[in-house]
Amino acid sequence: MRGHYVHAASVHMDPNADLGAPGAAVTLELCGSWDHVPPCPLAPHHTSPERNGRCVELRIVFAAEPALESEVRRRIGIALASGSLTGPDGVTTRWSLQGSNAAVLRDAEREQAIRIAAT
């Protein structure tokens, strides 16, 4: 049975940079493509970014078999540490990872976690 998890991260990026790029990088790392037919092959997930100037706080809610939790977190770390993503439009967005760690699932995220685990 899949567990429900959240990974929190903080990145610095230009205020006008594509806010969705770090999440797309996570999807690319976890799924092999950001444009794929569901379900996600390793771990269904959703990234919520919140910008405060140059600082962007990310919360990646994901569902995975407990034995795969550390692998999913490792891949999330790789994606965010990469520091850039070139989108399908050819535009490259860059960021600097400030920190990344396991976090506690918030009550507001619990329903979303249950939904994505069901996919």
N, C-alpha and C positions, 0 to 999 in steps of 0.2 A: 504494500500500500504506500502510495506517495505521501511524503511529508510536505508541510507548508513552511517555506523559509523566506527570509528577506536578507538582502545584502545591501549595506549602505556605503555610499562613496561620496567623496567631495572632489570636484575638479574645478580648475580655474580656466576660463575661456573668455574670449572677447565678448563684450555685451551684445554684439550683433551677430555672433556666430550661431550656427544651427543648433538649437537646443536639443534636437532629437538625435544628433550625431553620436554621442556616447552610447545611447541606448541601441542605436542601429549597429554599432560596433559590437555590443554584447550579443545581439541577435546573430550577427555574422559569425561570431566565435562559437556560439552555442548550437547554431542551426546550419551553418555552412552558407547561408544566404539570408538576406533580410526580406526576400520575396519568395516565400515557399508556401506550399499547401500545408495547413495544419494537419496534425499536431506537430509541435516542435519535437524533433527526434530525441533529444537528450532531456530537456526540461522545459515544459511550458513556462513562460515568464512574461512579465510586464515591467517596463521601466518607467518610473515617474520622476521627471526632473523638476526642480524648483530653483529658479534663478534669483540671486540677490547680487546684482551688479556683476562682477567678474566671477563670483563664486556660484557654482551650481551643485546643489545637493541632489544626489540620485538615490532612489530606493528601487531595488530590483526584487520584485516578489516572484518567487519561482516554486514550482512543485517538482519533486524528484524522489526517487527511491532513496531511503536513508543511506544506503551504501554508496550512492553517487553524489551526495551533498558536497563533499570536499572537492570532487572533480568539477562540479558546476561552479563552485566558488573560485577554484583555481582558474578556470576559463574566463570567468567574469573579470578577475584580476588581470589576466593577460590582455583582454580586450581594452580595458580602461587604461592600462599602463602603456598601450601602443601610442596613445596621445594624438591620434589622427584617424580620420576616415574620409575617403573620397567617395562621394555619392554618385548615383547613376547619372547625374547632370555634369559630372566632372569637377565639381567644386569640392575642395578639400577643407575640412573643418579640423582645427587643432585645439587641443586642450592639454592641461597639465594635471596629472593625478596628484591630489593632495593627501588622500587617505582612503582606505577601503577595508571594510570589516563586516563580519556577521553582525546582525542586529536583531532586535526583538520585533516580531510581527505586531503591528498596531491593530487595535480593534477595527479601525476603518479599512484595513488591508485584508482582514480575515476572510470576508465574503469573496473578495477578488481571488484570494489564494484558493479557496474551495472551488470557484468557477474554473480557474485555469487547470487545477488538478484533474478536473472531470473531462478535460479535452483529450 
